[in-house]
Amino acid sequence: MITSVRNETEPVVERARIYSRLEHNISRSQISDNALKVLNRLQKEGFDAYLVGGCVRDLLLGREPNDFDIATNADPEQVKKVFRNCRLIGRRFRLAHVHFGREVIEVATFRGAGEAKNDKQVLNNEGRLLRDNVYGTIEEDVWRRDFTVNALYYNIKDFSVVDYADGMADLKNGTLRLIGDPETRFREDPVRMLRAVRFAVKLGFKLHPDCEKSMHNAAELLSSIPAARLYDEVLKLFLSGYALQSFEMLRHYGLFQVLFPATESSLAVEESGFPRLLLIKALENSDSRIAEGKTVTAYFLFAAFLWEPVQICAKDKMAHGIAEFVAYQDAANEVIARQIKSTSLPRHITMAMREVWSLQPKFNVRYGTRPSRLIAHPRFRAGYDFLLLRSETGGADPELAQWWAKYQEASAAEQRKMTQPPRKAQNNKSGRKKAYRKKVSDDATGTD
């Protein structure tokens, strides 16, 4: 429980609420065998070891954790000595990863109090933590975590849950509350705002009023975060089965415009619900596929996010006399170049997005050999799915999408018939032949 204040911002913990095994629902049978091995081995070597963070939270909520994280008073080098299958990673905060085949158990040393600043803790001018390798006690570690529901510790010694920040109460009430002063915590690491959105949506929790108030005023802080780190957070936000809710919540707090500025600008000038309808449909489809256990490709979703900015740019180029295909290629290059300054999309993602976009004008050509060549394209299926998305949301002719659906299912003979030029051209050609033959016949008759 919080009993006093240090430097007017950091609380001092004098006692914790201990929930015995009979007072909570976590069972060792729900915990990864490899995580139990690490916990028991650290304890055997004389160290304290706790499960902590999202895994404890999810177990208490009756959910299956994605991974298991451990906190200990052993420093990273000591952890490495205990486990041969251990690798040390990280600059901002040193971590130990214990590998068991594909499963990785992350082990973090208790972090120290914030005021113990030295050469191991570095902040920039805005107050953001650049490096934080200050180690401490479990009581200090609590206040370096982000939300109260993520600051619950499962003690392997007696199977109890240790609560220093009233996290159990917030868990019961469905409240996501930051530990410490929200403005300070968001300045230390603005990504906490994205985590707040992700956890609130995933857990179905409401944000604490103090957290909400600070988020409305702190969105621009995200601009100082490296674009590569924001890409990782965007994947977690939109590929976890809650994409549509995350999108709406990010826009509500002004965070989406920092992540996708060109998309936000295009949403401000939408006509007849488009492109907002396309985005919503893409997000709904993504959530549905994940719910059904199907795979979702990041490039397809990002292609939907940036499609309208690409269209706006391409139409402007075509108005200046540039051919359609070239205009779309140039527009794609420009939009992606601007986007990666905000959210760093990897090269393999941007290449796939370009291919999906470049296929869209090609779907308009339905005669000759082009349809058969297009259907053989490696990215045809994704391009066709994108065409369907456009046709369902007013961005393409539904009849065009229906034609391509029929063409894919048709036999080779039927496909040749579907791609024949219009009959009018054939009739003219046929008419000319008949007139010529008739003339020859008349001449022949006249000589007799």
C-alpha positions as CSV (number, residue, x, y, z in Angstrom):
1,M,0.0,0.0,0.0
2,I,1.1,3.6,-0.6
3,T,1.9,5.4,2.6
4,S,4.1,8.3,1.7
5,V,5.7,10.2,-1.2
6,R,9.3,10.5,-2.3
7,N,10.3,13.7,-4.1
8,E,6.6,14.4,-4.6
9,T,6.4,11.8,-7.4
10,E,7.7,8.4,-6.3
11,P,5.8,6.5,-3.5
12,V,7.6,4.5,-0.8
13,V,6.3,1.0,-0.1
14,E,6.3,-0.1,3.6
15,R,4.1,-3.2,3.2
16,A,2.4,-5.3,0.6
17,R,-0.9,-7.1,0.5
18,I,-0.2,-10.9,0.3
19,Y,-2.8,-13.1,-1.2
20,S,-2.3,-16.7,-0.1
21,R,-2.8,-19.7,-2.4
22,L,-6.4,-20.0,-1.1
23,E,-7.2,-16.4,-2.0
24,H,-6.4,-16.5,-5.7
25,N,-7.0,-18.8,-8.7
26,I,-3.5,-19.3,-10.1
27,S,-2.4,-23.0,-10.3
28,R,1.1,-24.2,-11.1
29,S,-0.5,-26.5,-13.8
30,Q,-1.4,-23.3,-15.7
31,I,2.3,-22.1,-15.7
32,S,4.8,-23.1,-18.4
33,D,7.0,-26.0,-17.4
34,N,10.0,-24.0,-18.5
35,A,9.0,-21.0,-16.5
36,L,8.7,-23.2,-13.4
37,K,12.2,-24.6,-14.1
38,V,13.7,-21.1,-14.2
39,L,11.8,-20.0,-11.0
40,N,12.8,-23.1,-9.1
41,R,16.4,-23.0,-10.3
42,L,16.9,-19.4,-9.3
43,Q,15.3,-20.1,-5.9
44,K,17.6,-23.2,-5.4
45,E,20.6,-20.9,-6.2
46,G,19.5,-18.6,-3.3
47,F,17.8,-15.9,-5.3
48,D,14.3,-14.5,-5.1
49,A,12.2,-15.2,-8.2
50,Y,8.6,-14.2,-9.1
51,L,6.4,-14.4,-12.1
52,V,5.4,-10.8,-12.9
53,G,3.5,-8.7,-15.3
54,G,1.0,-9.7,-18.0
55,C,1.2,-13.5,-17.3
56,V,0.1,-13.0,-13.6
57,R,-2.6,-10.6,-14.7
58,D,-3.9,-13.0,-17.4
59,L,-3.8,-16.0,-15.1
60,L,-5.9,-14.1,-12.5
61,L,-8.4,-13.2,-15.2
62,G,-8.7,-16.8,-16.4
63,R,-6.8,-16.2,-19.7
64,E,-4.0,-18.1,-21.2
65,P,-0.8,-16.0,-21.1
66,N,1.2,-15.4,-24.3
67,D,4.5,-15.7,-22.5
68,F,5.9,-15.8,-19.0
69,D,8.2,-13.1,-17.5
70,I,10.2,-13.4,-14.3
71,A,11.6,-10.8,-12.0
72,T,14.5,-11.6,-9.6
73,N,17.1,-10.0,-7.4
74,A,19.9,-11.8,-9.4
75,D,21.6,-9.4,-11.9
76,P,21.8,-10.4,-15.6
77,E,25.4,-11.8,-15.3
78,Q,24.3,-14.0,-12.3
79,V,21.4,-15.3,-14.3
80,K,23.7,-16.2,-17.2
81,K,25.9,-18.1,-14.8
82,V,23.0,-20.2,-13.6
83,F,21.7,-21.0,-17.1
84,R,23.9,-22.1,-20.0
85,N,21.0,-21.6,-22.4
86,C,20.9,-17.8,-21.5
87,R,21.6,-14.8,-23.6
88,L,21.8,-11.2,-22.4
89,I,20.0,-8.5,-24.5
90,G,19.0,-4.9,-24.4
91,R,20.7,-1.5,-23.9
92,R,17.8,0.5,-22.5
93,F,17.4,-2.2,-19.8
94,R,19.5,-5.3,-19.6
95,L,17.5,-8.5,-19.8
96,A,18.3,-12.2,-19.6
97,H,16.6,-14.6,-22.1
98,V,16.6,-18.2,-21.2
99,H,16.0,-20.4,-24.3
100,F,14.1,-23.7,-24.3
101,G,13.8,-24.5,-28.0
102,R,11.2,-22.0,-29.4
103,E,10.1,-20.8,-25.9
104,V,12.0,-18.0,-24.4
105,I,11.6,-17.1,-20.7
106,E,12.5,-13.5,-20.0
107,V,14.2,-12.8,-16.7
108,A,14.6,-9.2,-15.5
109,T,16.5,-7.9,-12.5
110,F,14.5,-5.8,-10.0
111,R,14.8,-2.2,-11.2
112,G,15.9,0.5,-8.8
113,A,14.3,3.7,-7.7
114,G,14.2,6.6,-10.2
115,E,16.1,9.1,-8.1
116,A,19.2,6.8,-8.0
117,K,20.3,8.4,-11.3
118,N,23.9,7.7,-12.4
119,D,25.7,6.7,-15.5
120,K,23.5,3.6,-15.8
121,Q,20.3,5.7,-16.1
122,V,20.1,8.3,-18.9
123,L,17.2,10.7,-19.7
124,N,16.9,13.1,-22.6
125,N,15.9,16.7,-22.4
126,E,12.2,15.8,-22.6
127,G,12.5,13.4,-19.6
128,R,12.4,10.2,-21.7
129,L,14.4,7.3,-20.4
130,L,17.1,6.3,-22.9
131,R,18.9,3.8,-20.7
132,D,17.8,2.4,-17.3
133,N,20.1,-0.2,-15.8
134,V,19.6,0.7,-12.2
135,Y,18.9,-2.4,-10.1
136,G,17.1,-2.5,-6.8
137,T,14.6,-4.3,-4.6
138,I,11.2,-5.7,-5.3
139,E,9.7,-2.7,-3.5
140,E,11.5,-0.3,-5.8
141,D,10.8,-2.5,-8.9
142,V,7.0,-2.0,-8.4
143,W,7.2,1.7,-9.1
144,R,9.2,1.2,-12.3
145,R,6.3,-0.8,-13.9
146,D,3.6,0.9,-15.8
147,F,0.1,-0.2,-14.7
148,T,-1.1,-1.5,-11.3
149,V,-2.6,-4.7,-12.9
150,N,0.9,-5.4,-14.4
151,A,2.6,-5.1,-11.0
152,L,1.4,-8.3,-9.4
153,Y,4.0,-10.8,-8.4
154,Y,3.5,-14.6,-8.1
155,N,5.9,-15.9,-5.4
156,I,7.2,-19.5,-6.2
157,K,8.2,-20.0,-2.6
158,D,4.7,-20.1,-1.1
159,F,2.5,-19.7,-4.3
160,S,1.1,-16.4,-3.1
161,V,0.4,-13.2,-5.1
162,V,2.1,-10.1,-3.8
163,D,0.4,-6.8,-4.4
164,Y,2.1,-3.5,-3.7
165,A,-0.1,-1.1,-5.7
166,D,-3.7,-2.2,-5.2
167,G,-3.5,-4.0,-8.5
168,M,-5.9,-6.7,-7.4
169,A,-8.6,-4.1,-6.7
170,D,-8.1,-2.5,-10.1
171,L,-8.2,-6.0,-11.7
172,K,-11.5,-6.6,-10.0
173,N,-12.9,-3.2,-10.9
174,G,-11.7,-3.4,-14.5
175,T,-9.6,-0.2,-14.2
176,L,-6.3,0.5,-16.0
177,R,-4.4,2.8,-13.7
178,L,-0.8,4.1,-14.1
179,I,1.6,3.7,-11.2
180,G,2.8,7.2,-10.2
181,D,2.1,10.5,-11.8
182,P,0.7,9.9,-15.4
183,E,2.3,13.0,-17.0
184,T,5.8,12.0,-15.6
185,R,5.3,8.3,-16.7
186,F,4.3,9.3,-20.2
187,R,7.2,11.6,-20.5
188,E,9.6,8.9,-19.4
189,D,8.2,6.6,-22.1
190,P,5.5,7.9,-24.4
191,V,4.9,4.3,-25.7
192,R,3.0,3.7,-22.5
193,M,0.1,5.6,-24.1
194,L,0.0,2.9,-26.9
195,R,0.2,0.2,-24.2
196,A,-2.7,1.8,-22.3
197,V,-4.8,1.6,-25.5
198,R,-3.8,-2.0,-26.2
199,F,-4.4,-3.2,-22.6
200,A,-7.7,-1.3,-22.3
201,V,-9.0,-2.8,-25.5
202,K,-7.7,-6.3,-24.9
203,L,-8.9,-6.6,-21.3
204,G,-12.1,-4.6,-21.8
205,F,-11.0,-2.2,-19.0
206,K,-11.7,1.5,-18.6
207,L,-8.8,4.0,-18.3
208,H,-8.4,5.7,-15.0
209,P,-9.5,9.4,-15.4
210,D,-6.0,10.7,-14.5
211,C,-4.6,8.5,-17.2
212,E,-7.1,9.7,-19.8
213,K,-6.5,13.4,-19.0
214,S,-2.8,13.1,-19.5
215,M,-3.1,11.1,-22.7
216,H,-5.2,13.9,-24.4
217,N,-2.3,16.3,-23.8
218,A,0.7,14.0,-24.5
219,A,0.1,12.5,-28.0
220,E,2.9,14.5,-29.6
221,L,5.4,12.9,-27.3
222,L,5.2,9.8,-29.5
223,S,7.0,11.8,-32.2
224,S,10.2,11.4,-30.3
225,I,10.1,7.6,-30.3
226,P,12.2,5.8,-32.9
227,A,10.0,4.7,-35.9
228,A,11.2,1.1,-35.7
229,R,9.9,0.8,-32.1
230,L,6.6,2.3,-33.1
231,Y,6.3,-0.3,-35.9
232,D,6.6,-3.1,-33.2
233,E,3.9,-1.5,-31.2
234,V,1.6,-1.0,-34.2
235,L,1.8,-4.8,-34.9
236,K,0.7,-5.5,-31.4
237,L,-2.2,-3.1,-31.7
238,F,-3.5,-4.2,-35.0
239,L,-2.6,-7.9,-35.2
240,S,-4.0,-9.1,-31.9
241,G,-7.7,-9.4,-32.8
242,Y,-8.8,-6.0,-31.6
243,A,-7.8,-3.9,-34.5
244,L,-11.0,-2.0,-35.0
245,Q,-11.4,-1.0,-31.3
246,S,-7.7,0.0,-31.2
247,F,-8.1,2.2,-34.3
248,E,-11.1,4.0,-32.8
249,M,-9.4,4.5,-29.4
250,L,-6.2,5.7,-31.0
251,R,-8.1,8.3,-32.9
252,H,-10.0,9.4,-29.8
253,Y,-6.8,10.2,-28.0
254,G,-5.0,11.8,-31.0
255,L,-2.4,9.0,-31.2
256,F,-3.3,7.6,-34.6
257,Q,-2.3,10.8,-36.4
258,V,1.2,10.4,-35.0
259,L,1.5,6.9,-36.3
260,F,-0.2,7.4,-39.7
261,P,-0.3,11.1,-40.4
262,A,-1.2,10.8,-44.1
263,T,-4.1,8.5,-43.3
264,E,-5.4,10.8,-40.7
265,S,-5.3,13.7,-43.1
266,S,-7.3,11.7,-45.7
267,L,-9.9,10.7,-43.1
268,A,-10.6,14.4,-42.6
269,V,-11.7,14.9,-46.2
270,E,-13.6,11.6,-46.7
271,E,-16.6,11.5,-49.1
272,S,-19.6,9.3,-48.6
273,G,-17.9,7.4,-45.9
274,F,-14.9,6.5,-48.0
275,P,-12.0,5.8,-47.2
276,R,-13.2,5.3,-43.6
277,L,-15.4,2.5,-44.7
278,L,-12.5,0.7,-46.4
279,L,-10.4,1.0,-43.3
280,I,-13.2,-0.2,-41.0
281,K,-13.9,-3.2,-43.3
282,A,-10.2,-4.1,-43.4
283,L,-10.0,-3.9,-39.7
284,E,-13.2,-6.0,-39.2
285,N,-11.9,-8.6,-41.6
286,S,-8.6,-8.8,-39.8
287,D,-10.3,-9.3,-36.4
288,S,-12.7,-11.9,-37.8
289,R,-9.8,-13.9,-39.3
290,I,-7.9,-13.9,-36.1
291,A,-11.0,-15.0,-34.2
292,E,-11.3,-17.9,-36.6
293,G,-7.7,-18.9,-36.1
294,K,-6.7,-17.8,-39.6
295,T,-3.5,-15.9,-40.5
296,V,-3.4,-12.1,-41.1
297,T,-0.8,-10.4,-43.1
298,A,0.5,-7.1,-41.9
299,Y,1.2,-5.7,-45.4
300,F,-2.4,-6.1,-46.4
301,L,-3.6,-4.1,-43.5
302,F,-1.0,-1.4,-44.0
303,A,-2.0,-1.3,-47.7
304,A,-5.5,-0.5,-46.6
305,F,-4.3,2.2,-44.2
306,L,-2.3,4.0,-46.9
307,W,-4.5,3.3,-50.0
308,E,-6.3,6.7,-49.9
309,P,-3.2,8.8,-49.6
310,V,-1.8,6.8,-52.5
311,Q,-4.9,7.5,-54.6
312,I,-4.9,11.2,-53.8
313,C,-1.3,11.4,-54.8
314,A,-1.8,9.3,-58.0
315,K,-4.8,11.3,-59.2
316,D,-2.8,14.5,-58.8
317,K,-0.1,13.1,-61.0
318,M,-2.5,11.8,-63.6
319,A,-4.1,15.3,-63.7
320,H,-0.6,16.5,-64.8
321,G,-0.5,14.1,-67.7
322,I,1.4,11.1,-66.1
323,A,0.2,7.7,-67.2
324,E,-2.0,5.8,-64.7
325,F,0.4,2.9,-64.0
326,V,3.4,5.2,-63.6
327,A,1.4,7.6,-61.4
328,Y,0.5,4.9,-59.0
329,Q,4.1,3.7,-58.8
330,D,5.4,7.1,-58.1
331,A,2.6,7.8,-55.6
332,A,3.3,4.6,-53.7
333,N,7.0,5.5,-53.4
334,E,6.2,9.0,-52.1
335,V,3.6,7.9,-49.6
336,I,5.8,5.1,-48.2
337,A,8.8,7.4,-48.0
338,R,6.8,9.8,-45.8
339,Q,5.2,7.0,-43.7
340,I,8.4,5.3,-42.7
341,K,9.5,8.5,-41.0
342,S,6.7,7.9,-38.5
343,T,6.4,4.2,-38.4
344,S,9.3,2.3,-39.9
345,L,7.8,-0.4,-42.2
346,P,10.3,-3.1,-43.2
347,R,11.3,-3.4,-46.8
348,H,9.5,-6.7,-47.3
349,I,6.3,-5.1,-46.1
350,T,6.5,-2.1,-48.3
351,M,7.4,-4.2,-51.4
352,A,4.3,-6.3,-50.8
353,M,2.2,-3.2,-50.3
354,R,3.4,-1.7,-53.6
355,E,2.6,-4.9,-55.5
356,V,-1.0,-5.0,-54.1
357,W,-1.5,-1.3,-55.1
358,S,0.1,-1.7,-58.5
359,L,-2.3,-4.6,-59.4
360,Q,-5.4,-2.5,-58.8
361,P,-5.4,-0.6,-62.2
362,K,-4.6,-3.9,-64.0
363,F,-7.9,-5.4,-62.9
364,N,-9.7,-2.9,-65.2
365,V,-8.3,-4.7,-68.3
366,R,-10.4,-7.8,-69.1
367,Y,-9.6,-8.5,-72.8
368,G,-6.7,-10.2,-74.5
369,T,-3.9,-12.1,-72.7
370,R,-3.6,-9.7,-69.8
371,P,-6.1,-11.4,-67.4
372,S,-4.3,-14.7,-67.8
373,R,-1.0,-13.1,-67.0
374,L,-2.4,-11.2,-64.1
375,I,-4.0,-14.3,-62.5
376,A,-0.5,-15.9,-62.5
377,H,1.0,-13.1,-60.5
378,P,2.4,-14.2,-57.1
379,R,0.5,-11.5,-55.3
380,F,-2.7,-12.0,-57.3
381,R,-4.8,-13.3,-54.4
382,A,-3.9,-10.4,-52.1
383,G,-4.6,-8.0,-55.0
384,Y,-7.9,-9.6,-55.7
385,D,-8.9,-9.5,-52.0
386,F,-8.0,-5.8,-52.0
387,L,-10.2,-5.3,-55.1
388,L,-13.1,-7.1,-53.2
389,L,-12.5,-4.8,-50.2
390,R,-12.7,-1.7,-52.5
391,S,-15.8,-3.0,-54.2
392,E,-17.6,-3.6,-50.9
393,T,-16.9,-0.1,-49.7
394,G,-17.6,2.0,-52.8
395,G,-14.1,2.3,-54.2
396,A,-14.5,-0.1,-57.2
397,D,-17.3,-1.4,-59.5
398,P,-18.9,-4.5,-57.9
399,E,-19.4,-5.8,-61.4
400,L,-15.7,-5.8,-62.0
401,A,-15.1,-7.8,-58.8
402,Q,-17.8,-10.3,-59.9
403,W,-16.2,-10.7,-63.3
404,W,-12.9,-11.6,-61.7
405,A,-14.5,-14.0,-59.3
406,K,-16.2,-15.8,-62.2
407,Y,-13.0,-15.7,-64.3
408,Q,-11.0,-17.5,-61.6
409,E,-13.5,-20.4,-61.4
410,A,-13.9,-20.7,-65.2
411,S,-12.3,-23.4,-67.4
412,A,-9.6,-22.5,-69.8
413,A,-12.1,-22.4,-72.7
414,E,-14.5,-20.2,-70.8
415,Q,-11.6,-17.9,-69.8
416,R,-10.7,-17.5,-73.5
417,K,-14.3,-16.7,-74.3
418,M,-14.6,-14.1,-71.4
419,T,-11.5,-12.3,-72.6
420,Q,-12.5,-12.0,-76.3
421,P,-12.8,-8.4,-77.6
422,P,-16.4,-7.0,-77.9
423,R,-18.6,-8.5,-80.7
424,K,-19.0,-5.2,-82.4
425,A,-15.4,-5.3,-83.6
426,Q,-16.0,-8.8,-84.9
427,N,-19.2,-7.8,-86.8
428,N,-17.4,-5.0,-88.6
429,K,-14.6,-7.3,-89.6
430,S,-17.1,-9.9,-90.7
431,G,-19.1,-7.3,-92.6
432,R,-16.1,-6.2,-94.6
433,K,-15.4,-9.8,-95.6
434,K,-18.9,-10.4,-96.8
435,A,-19.0,-7.2,-98.9
436,Y,-15.8,-8.1,-100.6
437,R,-16.9,-11.6,-101.4
438,K,-20.2,-10.3,-102.7
439,K,-18.5,-7.9,-105.0
440,V,-16.3,-10.7,-106.5
441,S,-19.5,-12.8,-107.1
442,D,-21.3,-9.9,-108.8
443,D,-18.3,-9.4,-111.2
444,A,-18.2,-13.0,-112.0
445,T,-21.9,-13.0,-112.8
446,G,-21.5,-10.0,-115.1
447,T,-19.0,-11.7,-117.3
448,D,-21.2,-14.6,-118.2
